[in-house]
Amino acid sequence: MSAEEFIKSATALVEAAQQQRIVLRIMGAVAFRIHTPDLADLHKRLNRLDNASAEFTDLDLVTYGKFSSKLEPFFTNIGYPADENAKYQVHLWAQRQFYHENSGRLTIDVFLDKLEMSHTIDFKDRLELDNPTIPLAELLLEKTQIVQINEKDVKDAIILLLGHDIGDDDANHINGRYIASLLANDWGLWYTTTMNLDKIRVLSSKYDQLSDDEKSEVERKVGKLRKYVDDYSKTTRWKIRDRIGPKRKWYRDVEERYGTE
């Protein structure tokens, strides 16, 4: 399936869910591409993909937990039956997994209410702010909350920053004020996110695929977001945790939480 076909299928899922009054939004790599179509070629060059390479092999979606009872009949009715072997993972991961009946290679993971990886990103009252994807702020946080961030995640974040400015709202901006408010109450998320923003800035300066103007643009936007974060008043909870710093573990081990026994 080409990237264009993959995106079309993902968008059709969101539209079909809307018809059933289910709020469903796209996360992950597909969402990044939907928001930065003009940067697709640059994104491929950064990831050293040729035209024959499959860009997308799975699809991440999120919905509210109140719709959980509707998910299995919804996906089954449109040709995406639940995989019986995933029932244990449904409980363990707090998500539901579905597989397209015509292609065992396409995996659809549906998260409920939250993304719980190195840190927790709560989607309460946020999913309706963008369509068909989660908001841009959460797209960036999806990457910057990863303690062991890899270069592919860094490159995804770079593309998102090149495609959108930092602002005070979610109207085609990465909402710097909202991100700052989350980080001001969660020292661990603040520490990981600011550490990764610094990595994004440093690594972007080293990629030959980026022009000098693009490198400067990434640095400017990282700096702008850092100013939002640095200027936002921190909560008492944050200040108390800041006294301890990284001497005490501040993140969740994803392998421990989602590994199999």
VEXDREN-2710 file (C-alpha; in Angstrom, 1 decimal):
% VEXDREN-2710
k/r/px/py/pz
1/MET/0.0/0.0/0.0
2/SER/1.4/3.4/-1.0
3/ALA/1.7/6.2/1.6
4/GLU/-1.2/8.0/-0.2
5/GLU/-3.4/4.9/-0.1
6/PHE/-2.5/4.3/3.6
7/ILE/-3.5/7.9/4.5
8/LYS/-6.7/7.6/2.6
9/SER/-7.6/4.4/4.4
10/ALA/-6.8/6.0/7.8
11/THR/-8.8/9.1/7.1
12/ALA/-11.7/6.9/5.9
13/LEU/-11.7/5.1/9.3
14/VAL/-12.0/8.4/11.1
15/GLU/-14.9/9.5/8.9
16/ALA/-16.6/6.1/9.3
17/ALA/-16.3/6.4/13.1
18/GLN/-17.7/9.9/13.0
19/GLN/-20.8/8.6/11.3
20/GLN/-21.2/6.2/14.2
21/ARG/-20.6/9.1/16.6
22/ILE/-17.3/7.7/17.7
23/VAL/-14.5/10.2/18.2
24/LEU/-11.4/8.5/16.6
25/ARG/-8.2/10.2/15.8
26/ILE/-4.9/9.3/14.0
27/MET/-1.6/9.3/15.9
28/GLY/2.0/8.3/14.9
29/ALA/3.8/8.5/11.6
30/VAL/0.6/8.7/9.5
31/ALA/-0.6/11.8/11.4
32/PHE/2.8/13.5/10.9
33/ARG/2.5/13.0/7.2
34/ILE/-1.1/14.3/7.1
35/HIS/0.1/17.5/8.7
36/THR/3.2/18.0/6.6
37/PRO/2.4/16.8/3.0
38/ASP/4.7/19.4/1.5
39/LEU/7.6/18.0/3.4
40/ALA/7.1/14.4/2.4
41/ASP/10.2/14.3/0.1
42/LEU/12.4/15.9/2.8
43/HIS/11.1/13.4/5.3
44/LYS/11.9/10.5/3.0
45/ARG/15.5/11.9/2.5
46/LEU/16.0/12.3/6.2
47/ASN/15.0/8.7/6.8
48/ARG/16.9/7.6/3.6
49/LEU/13.8/6.0/2.1
50/ASP/13.6/5.4/-1.7
51/ASN/10.3/5.3/-3.6
52/ALA/10.0/1.5/-3.2
53/SER/10.3/1.6/0.6
54/ALA/7.1/1.1/2.6
55/GLU/6.7/4.2/4.7
56/PHE/3.8/2.9/6.9
57/THR/3.2/-0.6/8.1
58/ASP/0.8/0.1/11.0
59/LEU/-1.7/2.6/12.2
60/ASP/-2.1/4.1/15.7
61/LEU/-5.4/5.5/16.7
62/VAL/-6.9/7.0/19.9
63/THR/-10.4/7.3/21.2
64/TYR/-12.1/8.0/24.5
65/GLY/-12.7/5.1/26.8
66/LYS/-16.4/5.8/26.8
67/PHE/-16.5/4.4/23.2
68/SER/-14.7/1.2/24.1
69/SER/-17.8/-1.0/23.9
70/LYS/-18.5/0.3/20.4
71/LEU/-15.0/-0.4/18.9
72/GLU/-15.2/-4.2/18.2
73/PRO/-18.5/-4.0/16.4
74/PHE/-17.5/-0.9/14.5
75/PHE/-14.2/-2.3/13.2
76/THR/-15.8/-5.7/12.5
77/ASN/-18.6/-4.1/10.5
78/ILE/-16.2/-2.2/8.2
79/GLY/-13.9/-5.2/7.6
80/TYR/-11.4/-5.0/10.5
81/PRO/-12.2/-7.9/12.8
82/ALA/-10.5/-8.1/16.2
83/ASP/-7.6/-10.5/16.4
84/GLU/-8.4/-13.2/19.0
85/ASN/-4.7/-13.5/19.9
86/ALA/-4.6/-9.9/21.0
87/LYS/-7.1/-10.3/23.9
88/TYR/-4.3/-10.6/26.5
89/GLN/-2.6/-7.6/25.1
90/VAL/-5.9/-5.7/25.2
91/HIS/-5.8/-6.0/29.0
92/LEU/-2.1/-5.5/29.4
93/TRP/-1.7/-2.5/27.1
94/ALA/-5.0/-0.8/28.0
95/GLN/-5.7/-0.7/24.2
96/ARG/-7.4/-2.7/21.6
97/GLN/-5.8/-4.2/18.6
98/PHE/-7.5/-4.9/15.3
99/TYR/-6.2/-6.4/12.0
100/HIS/-7.5/-5.9/8.5
101/GLU/-9.0/-9.1/7.3
102/ASN/-7.4/-8.8/3.9
103/SER/-3.9/-8.1/5.0
104/GLY/-2.2/-9.6/8.1
105/ARG/0.6/-7.1/7.7
106/LEU/-1.6/-4.1/8.6
107/THR/-1.9/-3.7/12.4
108/ILE/-4.2/-1.1/13.9
109/ASP/-3.6/-0.2/17.5
110/VAL/-6.3/1.8/19.3
111/PHE/-5.4/3.6/22.5
112/LEU/-8.0/4.6/25.0
113/ASP/-7.9/8.0/26.6
114/LYS/-4.1/8.1/27.2
115/LEU/-0.8/7.4/25.7
116/GLU/1.2/5.7/28.5
117/MET/4.8/5.2/27.5
118/SER/7.8/6.8/29.1
119/HIS/5.3/9.4/30.4
120/THR/1.5/9.8/30.2
121/ILE/-0.1/12.0/27.7
122/ASP/-3.8/12.4/28.6
123/PHE/-6.2/13.2/25.7
124/LYS/-9.1/14.3/27.9
125/ASP/-11.2/17.0/26.0
126/ARG/-8.4/17.3/23.4
127/LEU/-9.4/14.9/20.6
128/GLU/-12.1/17.2/19.1
129/LEU/-9.5/20.0/18.6
130/ASP/-8.2/18.5/15.4
131/ASN/-9.4/16.2/12.7
132/PRO/-8.5/13.6/11.5
133/THR/-5.4/13.5/13.8
134/ILE/-4.6/14.4/17.4
135/PRO/-3.6/18.0/17.9
136/LEU/-0.1/19.1/16.9
137/ALA/0.9/19.7/20.5
138/GLU/0.2/16.0/21.3
139/LEU/1.9/14.9/18.1
140/LEU/5.1/16.6/19.3
141/LEU/4.8/15.3/22.8
142/GLU/4.3/11.8/21.4
143/LYS/7.9/12.0/20.4
144/THR/9.5/14.2/23.1
145/GLN/8.1/12.0/25.9
146/ILE/10.3/9.1/24.9
147/VAL/13.3/8.8/27.2
148/GLN/15.2/6.6/24.8
149/ILE/14.4/8.7/21.8
150/ASN/15.8/7.5/18.5
151/GLU/16.8/9.4/15.4
152/LYS/13.6/8.4/13.5
153/ASP/11.6/10.1/16.3
154/VAL/13.9/13.1/16.2
155/LYS/13.4/13.4/12.4
156/ASP/9.6/13.2/12.7
157/ALA/9.8/16.0/15.3
158/ILE/12.0/18.1/13.0
159/ILE/9.5/17.7/10.1
160/LEU/6.6/18.8/12.4
161/LEU/8.6/21.8/13.6
162/LEU/9.4/22.8/10.0
163/GLY/5.8/22.5/9.0
164/HIS/4.2/24.5/11.9
165/ASP/5.0/27.4/14.1
166/ILE/4.7/27.6/17.8
167/GLY/1.7/29.5/19.1
168/ASP/-0.9/30.1/21.8
169/ASP/-3.6/27.9/20.3
170/ASP/-4.3/24.6/18.4
171/ALA/-5.3/26.3/15.2
172/ASN/-2.6/24.9/12.9
173/HIS/0.0/25.8/15.6
174/ILE/2.0/23.7/18.0
175/ASN/0.3/25.0/21.1
176/GLY/3.3/26.1/23.2
177/ARG/1.2/27.4/26.0
178/TYR/-0.6/24.1/26.4
179/ILE/2.6/22.1/26.3
180/ALA/4.1/24.5/28.9
181/SER/1.1/24.0/31.2
182/LEU/1.5/20.2/31.2
183/LEU/5.2/20.4/31.8
184/ALA/4.8/22.9/34.7
185/ASN/2.9/20.3/36.7
186/ASP/4.9/17.2/35.8
187/TRP/8.7/17.4/36.5
188/GLY/9.4/14.1/34.8
189/LEU/7.7/15.0/31.6
190/TRP/9.4/18.4/31.7
191/TYR/12.8/16.9/32.2
192/THR/12.4/14.4/29.3
193/THR/10.8/16.8/27.0
194/THR/13.3/19.6/27.5
195/MET/16.2/17.1/27.2
196/ASN/14.8/15.9/23.9
197/LEU/14.2/19.4/22.5
198/ASP/17.9/20.0/23.1
199/LYS/18.7/16.8/21.2
200/ILE/16.4/17.8/18.3
201/ARG/18.2/21.1/18.1
202/VAL/21.6/19.6/18.2
203/LEU/20.9/16.7/15.7
204/SER/19.1/19.0/13.3
205/SER/22.3/21.0/12.8
206/LYS/24.1/17.9/11.7
207/TYR/21.8/16.6/9.0
208/ASP/23.1/17.3/5.5
209/GLN/19.6/16.8/4.1
210/LEU/18.5/20.0/5.8
211/SER/19.4/23.4/4.3
212/ASP/21.0/26.1/6.5
213/ASP/17.7/27.9/6.5
214/GLU/15.9/24.8/7.7
215/LYS/18.4/24.2/10.4
216/SER/18.0/27.8/11.6
217/GLU/14.2/27.4/11.5
218/VAL/14.3/24.3/13.7
219/GLU/16.6/26.0/16.2
220/ARG/14.3/29.1/16.2
221/LYS/11.2/27.0/16.9
222/VAL/12.8/24.9/19.6
223/GLY/14.0/28.1/21.2
224/LYS/10.5/29.6/21.0
225/LEU/8.9/26.5/22.6
226/ARG/11.6/26.4/25.3
227/LYS/10.7/30.0/26.1
228/TYR/7.1/29.1/26.6
229/VAL/8.1/26.2/28.9
230/ASP/10.7/28.2/30.8
231/ASP/8.5/31.2/31.4
232/TYR/5.4/29.2/32.6
233/SER/5.0/29.3/36.4
234/LYS/5.7/25.9/37.9
235/THR/3.4/24.2/40.4
236/THR/4.4/23.4/43.9
237/ARG/4.3/19.7/43.0
238/TRP/6.9/20.5/40.2
239/LYS/9.1/22.5/42.5
240/ILE/9.2/19.8/45.2
241/ARG/10.1/17.1/42.6
242/ASP/12.8/19.4/41.1
243/ARG/14.7/19.4/44.4
244/ILE/15.3/15.7/43.9
245/GLY/16.1/15.9/40.2
246/PRO/17.2/12.9/38.1
247/LYS/18.7/11.2/41.1
248/ARG/15.4/9.4/41.5
249/LYS/13.8/7.7/38.4
250/TRP/11.4/10.1/36.7
251/TYR/10.1/7.9/33.9
252/ARG/8.3/4.6/33.2
253/ASP/10.1/1.6/31.7
254/VAL/8.1/0.9/28.6
255/GLU/9.6/-2.6/28.3
256/GLU/8.5/-3.5/31.9
257/ARG/5.0/-2.1/31.4
258/TYR/4.3/-3.6/28.0
259/GLY/6.5/-6.6/28.0
260/THR/5.1/-10.1/28.0
261/GLU/5.5/-12.6/30.9
END
